[in-house]
Amino acid sequence: MADNNSLLSGSICLSDIPKSQMKKVMCKDGKERIYLNIAVITKKQPQTFTNNGVARTYTHFISCAPKKEERIDGENYILGDLETRVFTPQSPTAEDIAAAPSVAPNETPDLPF
């Protein structure tokens, strides 16, 4: 799945969530909340789609996760696709360091901490 420099990003269609999968739970604080068990699953084959000129490759999908005995034949439990986004840490270049202002030896830099 995702590592420290990546995340899964996507959206789900809320209107496609089967109402039978929403569970009302009374929480310790006395409030009733609605929960949905989900699963994030790696696609066997990534799928690439282009929308408005932007290509996205979906590597995972999100689905309701009903217990085997709760499954209904013909019910669609897939809620959306997810893509893996990778972030490259930004380190200063040698040019950035050379162009940075210097601090005099006896000067205390103005740091916010």
PEGI-V538497 format. One record per run of one state. SS is the DSSP state (H for helix, E for strand, - for the rest). FROM is the first residue (numbers start at 1). TO is the last residue. If there is no record, write none. Layout:
SS_FROM_TO + SS_FROM_TO
//
This chain:
-_1_5 + E_6_10 + -_11_13 + H_14_16 + -_17_18 + H_19_21 + E_22_26 + -_27_31 + E_32_36 + -_37_37 + E_38_51 + -_52_53 + E_54_64 + -_65_67 + H_68_70 + -_71_77 + E_78_86 + -_87_93 + H_94_99 + -_100_113
//
